Amino acid sequence: MALHIKKGDMVEIIAGDHKGAVGKVLRVIPNKNKVVVQGHNIAKRHVRPSRKNPQGGRVGIEKPIHISNVLPVNPKTSKGTKVHYEINENGSKKRVAKDGTELGVVRRAKA
């Protein structure tokens, strides 16, 4: 399955408790079809005292969201949009929003 999301993308969450929220993708987990979105789907993790966290206690961490529940944000409209791929004359592949706005080059042409 081709992933329409990559690390660093701005995405809109379209389902679940954070529906309508926009955030940056911190990590993509392709074998589980999940993404981690900054500041959303936060769970509490209980940690022991350590050098990094001398007090211990409860720490909030971002949990993965299924990739089908997020859409890339179109920079032109600032809303989530579906994506398709186009191949240029030089062989590079780019992601394009359904309204025609380019979202970025995915793969460069082979030399």
MDAnalysis code that builds the backbone (N, CA, C; Angstrom):
import MDAnalysis as mda
import numpy as np

u = mda.Universe.empty(333, n_residues=111, atom_resindex=np.repeat(np.arange(111), 3), trajectory=True)
u.add_TopologyAttr("name", ["N", "CA", "C"] * 111)
u.add_TopologyAttr("resid", np.arange(1, 112))
u.add_TopologyAttr("resname", ["MET", "ALA", "LEU", "HIS", "ILE", "LYS", "LYS", "GLY", "ASP", "MET", "VAL", "GLU", "ILE", "ILE", "ALA", "GLY", "ASP", "HIS", "LYS", "GLY", "ALA", "VAL", "GLY", "LYS", "VAL", "LEU", "ARG", "VAL", "ILE", "PRO", "ASN", "LYS", "ASN", "LYS", "VAL", "VAL", "VAL", "GLN", "GLY", "HIS", "ASN", "ILE", "ALA", "LYS", "ARG", "HIS", "VAL", "ARG", "PRO", "SER", "ARG", "LYS", "ASN", "PRO", "GLN", "GLY", "GLY", "ARG", "VAL", "GLY", "ILE", "GLU", "LYS", "PRO", "ILE", "HIS", "ILE", "SER", "ASN", "VAL", "LEU", "PRO", "VAL", "ASN", "PRO", "LYS", "THR", "SER", "LYS", "GLY", "THR", "LYS", "VAL", "HIS", "TYR", "GLU", "ILE", "ASN", "GLU", "ASN", "GLY", "SER", "LYS", "LYS", "ARG", "VAL", "ALA", "LYS", "ASP", "GLY", "THR", "GLU", "LEU", "GLY", "VAL", "VAL", "ARG", "ARG", "ALA", "LYS", "ALA"])
u.atoms.positions = np.array([
    [0.837, -1.184, 0.000],
    [0.000, 0.000, 0.000],
    [0.878, 1.242, 0.000],
    [0.627, 2.142, -0.912],
    [1.395, 3.380, -0.973],
    [0.926, 4.314, 0.132],
    [1.874, 4.912, 0.831],
    [1.534, 5.826, 1.908],
    [1.447, 7.242, 1.363],
    [0.360, 7.916, 1.662],
    [0.160, 9.282, 1.182],
    [0.669, 10.319, 2.183],
    [1.284, 9.864, 3.264],
    [1.796, 10.739, 4.321],
    [3.283, 10.454, 4.490],
    [4.066, 11.504, 4.754],
    [5.468, 11.290, 5.088],
    [5.851, 12.186, 6.264],
    [6.976, 11.895, 6.869],
    [7.445, 12.625, 8.039],
    [7.592, 14.108, 7.712],
    [7.119, 14.953, 8.623],
    [7.221, 16.393, 8.435],
    [5.998, 17.023, 7.801],
    [5.080, 16.217, 7.269],
    [3.855, 16.746, 6.662],
    [2.940, 17.348, 7.727],
    [2.186, 18.354, 7.329],
    [1.092, 18.849, 8.150],
    [-0.136, 18.052, 7.750],
    [-0.839, 17.480, 8.744],
    [-2.002, 16.655, 8.456],
    [-3.201, 17.113, 9.281],
    [-4.380, 16.818, 8.755],
    [-5.624, 17.062, 9.478],
    [-6.179, 15.709, 9.896],
    [-6.583, 15.596, 11.169],
    [-7.169, 14.361, 11.679],
    [-8.651, 14.376, 11.332],
    [-9.121, 13.329, 10.656],
    [-10.494, 13.323, 10.150],
    [-11.412, 12.371, 10.908],
    [-10.897, 11.648, 11.902],
    [-11.735, 10.725, 12.665],
    [-11.168, 10.580, 14.077],
    [-12.030, 10.240, 15.012],
    [-11.596, 9.998, 16.377],
    [-11.802, 11.200, 17.276],
    [-11.205, 11.135, 18.466],
    [-11.380, 12.176, 19.478],
    [-10.819, 13.525, 19.053],
    [-9.814, 13.543, 18.200],
    [-9.155, 14.787, 17.789],
    [-9.579, 15.223, 16.390],
    [-10.782, 14.845, 15.976],
    [-11.276, 15.165, 14.641],
    [-11.229, 16.670, 14.396],
    [-10.678, 17.059, 13.243],
    [-10.575, 18.468, 12.870],
    [-9.275, 19.132, 13.284],
    [-8.469, 18.468, 14.106],
    [-7.204, 19.040, 14.564],
    [-6.139, 18.912, 13.477],
    [-5.197, 19.847, 13.482],
    [-4.098, 19.854, 12.515],
    [-2.786, 19.753, 13.287],
    [-1.861, 18.935, 12.793],
    [-0.568, 18.785, 13.441],
    [0.480, 18.256, 12.486],
    [1.720, 18.258, 12.959],
    [2.862, 17.821, 12.159],
    [3.141, 16.341, 12.430],
    [3.473, 15.586, 11.382],
    [3.795, 14.169, 11.521],
    [5.222, 14.043, 12.051],
    [5.353, 13.392, 13.211],
    [6.670, 13.172, 13.805],
    [7.303, 11.881, 13.324],
    [6.462, 10.877, 13.052],
    [6.985, 9.559, 12.705],
    [5.939, 8.810, 11.896],
    [6.389, 8.025, 10.921],
    [5.513, 7.161, 10.145],
    [5.927, 5.721, 10.425],
    [4.953, 4.867, 10.727],
    [5.205, 3.449, 10.996],
    [4.553, 2.654, 9.863],
    [5.291, 2.409, 8.755],
    [4.674, 1.831, 7.563],
    [4.175, 0.394, 7.731],
    [4.852, -0.429, 8.528],
    [4.412, -1.815, 8.646],
    [3.124, -1.960, 9.448],
    [2.756, -0.936, 10.220],
    [1.487, -0.946, 10.957],
    [0.486, 0.058, 10.398],
    [0.862, 0.773, 9.333],
    [0.016, 1.802, 8.721],
    [-0.438, 2.843, 9.742],
    [0.512, 3.364, 10.516],
    [0.194, 4.351, 11.536],
    [1.136, 5.539, 11.444],
    [0.687, 6.681, 11.979],
    [1.508, 7.881, 12.057],
    [1.385, 8.465, 13.453],
    [2.424, 9.175, 13.881],
    [2.412, 9.873, 15.158],
    [2.330, 11.362, 14.845],
    [1.284, 12.020, 15.364],
    [1.037, 13.428, 15.098],
    [1.372, 14.224, 16.351],
    [2.144, 15.284, 16.175],
    [2.617, 16.096, 17.289],
    [1.447, 16.739, 18.041],
    [1.405, 16.497, 19.366],
    [0.426, 17.141, 20.223],
    [-0.954, 16.513, 20.242],
    [-1.145, 15.372, 19.584],
    [-2.466, 14.740, 19.535],
    [-2.385, 13.280, 19.920],
    [-3.512, 12.740, 20.409],
    [-3.620, 11.357, 20.877],
    [-2.591, 11.084, 21.975],
    [-2.567, 11.944, 22.984],
    [-1.586, 11.848, 24.065],
    [-2.095, 10.908, 25.147],
    [-1.234, 9.987, 25.585],
    [-1.529, 9.055, 26.669],
    [-0.532, 9.302, 27.798],
    [-0.918, 8.968, 29.007],
    [-0.028, 9.128, 30.155],
    [0.802, 7.870, 30.344],
    [2.086, 8.062, 30.536],
    [3.008, 6.962, 30.789],
    [3.624, 7.186, 32.159],
    [3.572, 6.173, 33.014],
    [4.156, 6.284, 34.346],
    [5.628, 5.893, 34.257],
    [6.517, 6.797, 34.694],
    [7.960, 6.544, 34.592],
    [8.602, 6.578, 35.971],
    [9.615, 5.756, 36.125],
    [10.383, 5.735, 37.372],
    [11.349, 6.911, 37.389],
    [11.780, 7.305, 38.560],
    [12.808, 8.361, 38.617],
    [14.092, 7.910, 37.918],
    [14.697, 8.825, 37.165],
    [15.941, 8.548, 36.460],
    [16.720, 9.855, 36.368],
    [17.884, 9.816, 35.747],
    [18.656, 11.053, 35.578],
    [17.910, 12.040, 34.694],
    [17.278, 11.522, 33.648],
    [16.541, 12.386, 32.736],
    [15.297, 12.967, 33.409],
    [14.638, 12.178, 34.232],
    [13.426, 12.595, 34.924],
    [13.570, 12.247, 36.409],
    [14.271, 13.077, 37.193],
    [14.592, 12.713, 38.575],
    [13.374, 12.581, 39.492],
    [12.290, 13.251, 39.162],
    [11.104, 13.194, 39.999],
    [10.260, 11.951, 39.706],
    [10.340, 11.431, 38.462],
    [9.453, 10.342, 38.073],
    [8.061, 10.899, 37.818],
    [7.057, 10.054, 37.816],
    [5.682, 10.511, 37.685],
    [5.061, 10.132, 36.360],
    [4.077, 10.930, 35.939],
    [3.327, 10.660, 34.714],
    [3.787, 11.596, 33.606],
    [4.113, 11.013, 32.461],
    [4.593, 11.776, 31.319],
    [3.626, 11.543, 30.156],
    [3.275, 12.595, 29.433],
    [2.407, 12.458, 28.269],
    [3.218, 12.115, 27.029],
    [2.805, 11.081, 26.303],
    [3.464, 10.704, 25.052],
    [2.415, 10.601, 23.948],
    [2.816, 10.898, 22.714],
    [1.917, 10.791, 21.573],
    [1.836, 9.339, 21.127],
    [0.629, 8.848, 20.979],
    [0.404, 7.487, 20.512],
    [0.079, 7.527, 19.014],
    [0.354, 6.431, 18.292],
    [0.089, 6.400, 16.854],
    [-1.396, 6.459, 16.516],
    [-1.692, 7.024, 15.349],
    [-3.040, 7.103, 14.795],
    [-3.010, 6.354, 13.461],
    [-4.077, 5.651, 13.137],
    [-4.097, 4.927, 11.867],
    [-4.029, 5.916, 10.705],
    [-3.293, 5.553, 9.678],
    [-3.026, 6.463, 8.560],
    [-4.293, 6.819, 7.783],
    [-5.318, 5.971, 7.859],
    [-6.569, 6.278, 7.166],
    [-7.352, 7.391, 7.852],
    [-6.970, 7.747, 9.068],
    [-7.678, 8.778, 9.822],
    [-7.033, 10.156, 9.703],
    [-6.054, 10.311, 8.812],
    [-5.420, 11.616, 8.599],
    [-5.354, 11.927, 7.110],
    [-5.385, 13.221, 6.780],
    [-5.239, 13.689, 5.403],
    [-4.175, 14.769, 5.363],
    [-3.338, 14.800, 4.320],
    [-2.377, 15.894, 4.187],
    [-3.110, 17.222, 4.033],
    [-2.540, 18.280, 4.604],
    [-3.145, 19.605, 4.503],
    [-2.659, 20.272, 3.230],
    [-3.608, 20.775, 2.455],
    [-3.301, 21.505, 1.234],
    [-2.839, 22.903, 1.628],
    [-1.624, 23.332, 1.240],
    [-1.131, 24.654, 1.644],
    [-1.966, 25.807, 1.078],
    [-2.652, 25.565, -0.011],
    [-3.457, 26.608, -0.644],
    [-4.745, 26.885, 0.138],
    [-5.425, 25.818, 0.595],
    [-6.708, 25.975, 1.274],
    [-6.640, 25.769, 2.779],
    [-5.521, 25.267, 3.287],
    [-5.331, 24.957, 4.714],
    [-6.342, 23.939, 5.226],
    [-6.777, 23.030, 4.377],
    [-7.682, 21.960, 4.765],
    [-7.109, 20.633, 4.274],
    [-7.595, 19.538, 4.863],
    [-7.176, 18.220, 4.431],
    [-7.649, 17.944, 3.021],
    [-6.831, 17.230, 2.245],
    [-7.175, 16.943, 0.853],
    [-6.680, 15.556, 0.466],
    [-7.368, 14.947, -0.475],
    [-6.911, 13.670, -1.008],
    [-5.735, 13.924, -1.939],
    [-4.933, 12.884, -2.144],
    [-3.677, 13.022, -2.883],
    [-3.616, 11.989, -3.996],
    [-3.067, 12.375, -5.136],
    [-2.702, 11.417, -6.162],
    [-1.283, 11.733, -6.629],
    [-0.726, 10.870, -7.442],
    [0.668, 11.000, -7.861],
    [0.754, 11.245, -9.358],
    [1.707, 12.075, -9.754],
    [1.980, 12.332, -11.165],
    [3.461, 12.112, -11.415],
    [3.786, 11.656, -12.616],
    [5.185, 11.439, -12.990],
    [5.559, 12.483, -14.025],
    [6.623, 13.231, -13.763],
    [7.099, 14.273, -14.675],
    [7.834, 13.658, -15.861],
    [8.186, 14.516, -16.828],
    [8.917, 14.062, -18.010],
    [10.285, 13.489, -17.636],
    [10.915, 14.056, -16.601],
    [12.243, 13.589, -16.203],
    [12.190, 12.339, -15.328],
    [10.992, 11.827, -15.028],
    [10.865, 10.582, -14.273],
    [10.633, 10.761, -12.794],
    [10.651, 12.002, -12.298],
    [10.413, 12.189, -10.873],
    [8.921, 12.079, -10.578],
    [8.612, 11.600, -9.399],
    [7.240, 11.379, -8.987],
    [6.884, 12.430, -7.950],
    [5.716, 13.066, -8.081],
    [5.337, 14.096, -7.119],
    [3.913, 13.874, -6.643],
    [3.671, 14.296, -5.388],
    [2.326, 14.224, -4.821],
    [1.573, 15.487, -5.209],
    [0.340, 15.311, -5.630],
    [-0.479, 16.429, -6.065],
    [-1.836, 16.311, -5.384],
    [-2.324, 17.430, -4.841],
    [-3.659, 17.457, -4.258],
    [-4.683, 17.342, -5.370],
    [-5.895, 16.950, -5.031],
    [-6.936, 16.749, -6.040],
    [-7.269, 18.031, -6.799],
    [-7.014, 19.218, -6.200],
    [-7.285, 20.471, -6.911],
    [-6.106, 20.910, -7.773],
    [-5.007, 20.122, -7.777],
    [-3.868, 20.421, -8.637],
    [-2.684, 21.059, -7.937],
    [-2.789, 21.381, -6.651],
    [-1.687, 21.984, -5.914],
    [-0.627, 20.923, -5.620],
    [0.616, 21.236, -5.927],
    [1.703, 20.287, -5.690],
    [2.036, 20.243, -4.206],
    [2.194, 19.039, -3.652],
    [2.513, 18.856, -2.235],
    [3.967, 18.478, -2.010],
    [4.729, 18.219, -3.065],
    [6.142, 17.915, -2.895],
    [6.593, 16.739, -3.733],
    [7.879, 16.718, -4.043],
    [8.467, 15.640, -4.837],
    [8.669, 14.443, -3.932],
    [8.239, 13.270, -4.394],
    [8.373, 12.050, -3.619],
    [9.667, 11.332, -3.952],
    [9.966, 11.213, -5.245],
    [11.152, 10.475, -5.657],
    [11.764, 11.159, -6.854],
    [13.066, 11.324, -6.834],
    [13.754, 11.945, -7.955],
    [14.034, 10.920, -9.034],
    [14.267, 11.393, -10.231],
    [14.558, 10.509, -11.358],
    [15.891, 9.823, -11.152],
    [16.006, 8.630, -11.700],
    [17.275, 7.893, -11.608],
    [18.248, 8.492, -12.593],
    [19.513, 8.558, -12.184],
    [20.537, 9.199, -13.023],
    [21.004, 8.310, -14.139],
])
